[in-house]
Amino acid sequence: MPVIDPGDSDAASVAYSRYRTKLSTHRTGLSEHRTALSTQRTDMSTQRTDMSGRRTGMSFQRTRMSADRTLMSIIRTSLSMISFGFTIYQFFRGLESSNVLASGQRAATFFGEALVWLGVGMLVVGIMYHVQFMVGLRREREAMRVGAYIHAESVFPVSLTLMVAILLLLLGLSAGAGIAFGLGPFG
């Protein structure tokens, strides 16, 4: 604050006016600085939102791969059941044809056949669940892409695991039909 002679009112008025002008200029500078900081924060927020959208997009890929791993575990279990059931069936059928077992004892062969059909059924349910889950995941991903919540630039391919599961299902069905009806190379 300026020191003014109380008797000279014109000088006091000019000094106070200059002082107020300096304060006003300083306040304007502070306001411009705050505006610049606000713009910088907005830019950083936009970058964070962009990064968050990318992370969410990647989480869809991780979820897809997790669903594939779940289907792989179903394939592994059903393949074990089908192959073990088929092995039991063939083993006891061989014992029966070589007259080691009486032909009336078919409980073990029925057990083998049941394991094959149980493995096929498990595979059918696993494939249906996987397809249903993937259709829902694709719908959700597309809705988020349309809403500009995620980028969704990466491809979302058809699952190779699903194709293998379908081929294994066909193989299991032919093994089951071969056992039940005596058809093909499995009968």
MODELLER restraints for C-alpha pairs under 7 A, 6 or more apart:
rsr = mdl.restraints
at = mdl.atoms
rsr.add(forms.Gaussian(group=physical.xy_distance, feature=features.Distance(at['CA:2:A'], at['CA:15:A']), mean=6.64, stdev=0.5))
rsr.add(forms.Gaussian(group=physical.xy_distance, feature=features.Distance(at['CA:4:A'], at['CA:12:A']), mean=5.59, stdev=0.5))
rsr.add(forms.Gaussian(group=physical.xy_distance, feature=features.Distance(at['CA:53:A'], at['CA:149:A']), mean=5.74, stdev=0.5))
rsr.add(forms.Gaussian(group=physical.xy_distance, feature=features.Distance(at['CA:53:A'], at['CA:150:A']), mean=4.34, stdev=0.5))
rsr.add(forms.Gaussian(group=physical.xy_distance, feature=features.Distance(at['CA:53:A'], at['CA:151:A']), mean=6.41, stdev=0.5))
rsr.add(forms.Gaussian(group=physical.xy_distance, feature=features.Distance(at['CA:54:A'], at['CA:150:A']), mean=6.06, stdev=0.5))
rsr.add(forms.Gaussian(group=physical.xy_distance, feature=features.Distance(at['CA:54:A'], at['CA:151:A']), mean=6.20, stdev=0.5))
rsr.add(forms.Gaussian(group=physical.xy_distance, feature=features.Distance(at['CA:56:A'], at['CA:150:A']), mean=6.41, stdev=0.5))
rsr.add(forms.Gaussian(group=physical.xy_distance, feature=features.Distance(at['CA:57:A'], at['CA:150:A']), mean=5.47, stdev=0.5))
rsr.add(forms.Gaussian(group=physical.xy_distance, feature=features.Distance(at['CA:57:A'], at['CA:151:A']), mean=6.42, stdev=0.5))
rsr.add(forms.Gaussian(group=physical.xy_distance, feature=features.Distance(at['CA:57:A'], at['CA:152:A']), mean=5.72, stdev=0.5))
rsr.add(forms.Gaussian(group=physical.xy_distance, feature=features.Distance(at['CA:67:A'], at['CA:130:A']), mean=6.85, stdev=0.5))
rsr.add(forms.Gaussian(group=physical.xy_distance, feature=features.Distance(at['CA:68:A'], at['CA:161:A']), mean=6.18, stdev=0.5))
rsr.add(forms.Gaussian(group=physical.xy_distance, feature=features.Distance(at['CA:71:A'], at['CA:126:A']), mean=6.45, stdev=0.5))
rsr.add(forms.Gaussian(group=physical.xy_distance, feature=features.Distance(at['CA:71:A'], at['CA:130:A']), mean=6.73, stdev=0.5))
rsr.add(forms.Gaussian(group=physical.xy_distance, feature=features.Distance(at['CA:72:A'], at['CA:161:A']), mean=6.65, stdev=0.5))
rsr.add(forms.Gaussian(group=physical.xy_distance, feature=features.Distance(at['CA:74:A'], at['CA:123:A']), mean=6.62, stdev=0.5))
rsr.add(forms.Gaussian(group=physical.xy_distance, feature=features.Distance(at['CA:74:A'], at['CA:126:A']), mean=6.33, stdev=0.5))
rsr.add(forms.Gaussian(group=physical.xy_distance, feature=features.Distance(at['CA:75:A'], at['CA:123:A']), mean=6.50, stdev=0.5))
rsr.add(forms.Gaussian(group=physical.xy_distance, feature=features.Distance(at['CA:75:A'], at['CA:165:A']), mean=6.31, stdev=0.5))
rsr.add(forms.Gaussian(group=physical.xy_distance, feature=features.Distance(at['CA:78:A'], at['CA:119:A']), mean=4.25, stdev=0.5))
rsr.add(forms.Gaussian(group=physical.xy_distance, feature=features.Distance(at['CA:78:A'], at['CA:120:A']), mean=6.67, stdev=0.5))
rsr.add(forms.Gaussian(group=physical.xy_distance, feature=features.Distance(at['CA:78:A'], at['CA:122:A']), mean=6.18, stdev=0.5))
rsr.add(forms.Gaussian(group=physical.xy_distance, feature=features.Distance(at['CA:78:A'], at['CA:123:A']), mean=5.99, stdev=0.5))
rsr.add(forms.Gaussian(group=physical.xy_distance, feature=features.Distance(at['CA:79:A'], at['CA:119:A']), mean=6.68, stdev=0.5))
rsr.add(forms.Gaussian(group=physical.xy_distance, feature=features.Distance(at['CA:81:A'], at['CA:115:A']), mean=5.63, stdev=0.5))
rsr.add(forms.Gaussian(group=physical.xy_distance, feature=features.Distance(at['CA:81:A'], at['CA:116:A']), mean=6.14, stdev=0.5))
rsr.add(forms.Gaussian(group=physical.xy_distance, feature=features.Distance(at['CA:81:A'], at['CA:119:A']), mean=5.08, stdev=0.5))
rsr.add(forms.Gaussian(group=physical.xy_distance, feature=features.Distance(at['CA:82:A'], at['CA:115:A']), mean=6.10, stdev=0.5))
rsr.add(forms.Gaussian(group=physical.xy_distance, feature=features.Distance(at['CA:82:A'], at['CA:116:A']), mean=4.16, stdev=0.5))
rsr.add(forms.Gaussian(group=physical.xy_distance, feature=features.Distance(at['CA:82:A'], at['CA:119:A']), mean=5.17, stdev=0.5))
rsr.add(forms.Gaussian(group=physical.xy_distance, feature=features.Distance(at['CA:82:A'], at['CA:172:A']), mean=6.61, stdev=0.5))
rsr.add(forms.Gaussian(group=physical.xy_distance, feature=features.Distance(at['CA:85:A'], at['CA:112:A']), mean=3.87, stdev=0.5))
rsr.add(forms.Gaussian(group=physical.xy_distance, feature=features.Distance(at['CA:85:A'], at['CA:113:A']), mean=5.92, stdev=0.5))
rsr.add(forms.Gaussian(group=physical.xy_distance, feature=features.Distance(at['CA:85:A'], at['CA:115:A']), mean=4.66, stdev=0.5))
rsr.add(forms.Gaussian(group=physical.xy_distance, feature=features.Distance(at['CA:85:A'], at['CA:116:A']), mean=5.05, stdev=0.5))
rsr.add(forms.Gaussian(group=physical.xy_distance, feature=features.Distance(at['CA:86:A'], at['CA:112:A']), mean=5.82, stdev=0.5))
rsr.add(forms.Gaussian(group=physical.xy_distance, feature=features.Distance(at['CA:86:A'], at['CA:113:A']), mean=6.75, stdev=0.5))
rsr.add(forms.Gaussian(group=physical.xy_distance, feature=features.Distance(at['CA:86:A'], at['CA:116:A']), mean=6.28, stdev=0.5))
rsr.add(forms.Gaussian(group=physical.xy_distance, feature=features.Distance(at['CA:88:A'], at['CA:109:A']), mean=6.67, stdev=0.5))
rsr.add(forms.Gaussian(group=physical.xy_distance, feature=features.Distance(at['CA:88:A'], at['CA:112:A']), mean=5.05, stdev=0.5))
rsr.add(forms.Gaussian(group=physical.xy_distance, feature=features.Distance(at['CA:89:A'], at['CA:109:A']), mean=4.54, stdev=0.5))
rsr.add(forms.Gaussian(group=physical.xy_distance, feature=features.Distance(at['CA:89:A'], at['CA:112:A']), mean=4.66, stdev=0.5))
rsr.add(forms.Gaussian(group=physical.xy_distance, feature=features.Distance(at['CA:89:A'], at['CA:113:A']), mean=6.33, stdev=0.5))
rsr.add(forms.Gaussian(group=physical.xy_distance, feature=features.Distance(at['CA:92:A'], at['CA:108:A']), mean=6.65, stdev=0.5))
rsr.add(forms.Gaussian(group=physical.xy_distance, feature=features.Distance(at['CA:92:A'], at['CA:109:A']), mean=6.03, stdev=0.5))
rsr.add(forms.Gaussian(group=physical.xy_distance, feature=features.Distance(at['CA:93:A'], at['CA:109:A']), mean=6.81, stdev=0.5))
rsr.add(forms.Gaussian(group=physical.xy_distance, feature=features.Distance(at['CA:95:A'], at['CA:101:A']), mean=5.79, stdev=0.5))
rsr.add(forms.Gaussian(group=physical.xy_distance, feature=features.Distance(at['CA:96:A'], at['CA:102:A']), mean=6.36, stdev=0.5))
rsr.add(forms.Gaussian(group=physical.xy_distance, feature=features.Distance(at['CA:96:A'], at['CA:103:A']), mean=5.94, stdev=0.5))
rsr.add(forms.Gaussian(group=physical.xy_distance, feature=features.Distance(at['CA:113:A'], at['CA:176:A']), mean=6.98, stdev=0.5))
rsr.add(forms.Gaussian(group=physical.xy_distance, feature=features.Distance(at['CA:113:A'], at['CA:179:A']), mean=6.74, stdev=0.5))
rsr.add(forms.Gaussian(group=physical.xy_distance, feature=features.Distance(at['CA:116:A'], at['CA:176:A']), mean=6.13, stdev=0.5))
rsr.add(forms.Gaussian(group=physical.xy_distance, feature=features.Distance(at['CA:117:A'], at['CA:176:A']), mean=6.31, stdev=0.5))
rsr.add(forms.Gaussian(group=physical.xy_distance, feature=features.Distance(at['CA:120:A'], at['CA:169:A']), mean=6.27, stdev=0.5))
rsr.add(forms.Gaussian(group=physical.xy_distance, feature=features.Distance(at['CA:120:A'], at['CA:172:A']), mean=5.81, stdev=0.5))
rsr.add(forms.Gaussian(group=physical.xy_distance, feature=features.Distance(at['CA:120:A'], at['CA:173:A']), mean=6.68, stdev=0.5))
rsr.add(forms.Gaussian(group=physical.xy_distance, feature=features.Distance(at['CA:123:A'], at['CA:169:A']), mean=6.53, stdev=0.5))
rsr.add(forms.Gaussian(group=physical.xy_distance, feature=features.Distance(at['CA:144:A'], at['CA:150:A']), mean=5.91, stdev=0.5))
rsr.add(forms.Gaussian(group=physical.xy_distance, feature=features.Distance(at['CA:145:A'], at['CA:151:A']), mean=6.07, stdev=0.5))
rsr.add(forms.Gaussian(group=physical.xy_distance, feature=features.Distance(at['CA:145:A'], at['CA:152:A']), mean=6.02, stdev=0.5))
rsr.add(forms.Gaussian(group=physical.xy_distance, feature=features.Distance(at['CA:175:A'], at['CA:186:A']), mean=5.41, stdev=0.5))
rsr.add(forms.Gaussian(group=physical.xy_distance, feature=features.Distance(at['CA:177:A'], at['CA:183:A']), mean=6.41, stdev=0.5))
rsr.add(forms.Gaussian(group=physical.xy_distance, feature=features.Distance(at['CA:178:A'], at['CA:184:A']), mean=5.72, stdev=0.5))
rsr.add(forms.Gaussian(group=physical.xy_distance, feature=features.Distance(at['CA:178:A'], at['CA:186:A']), mean=4.69, stdev=0.5))
rsr.add(forms.Gaussian(group=physical.xy_distance, feature=features.Distance(at['CA:178:A'], at['CA:187:A']), mean=3.99, stdev=0.5))
rsr.add(forms.Gaussian(group=physical.xy_distance, feature=features.Distance(at['CA:179:A'], at['CA:186:A']), mean=6.34, stdev=0.5))
rsr.add(forms.Gaussian(group=physical.xy_distance, feature=features.Distance(at['CA:179:A'], at['CA:187:A']), mean=4.84, stdev=0.5))
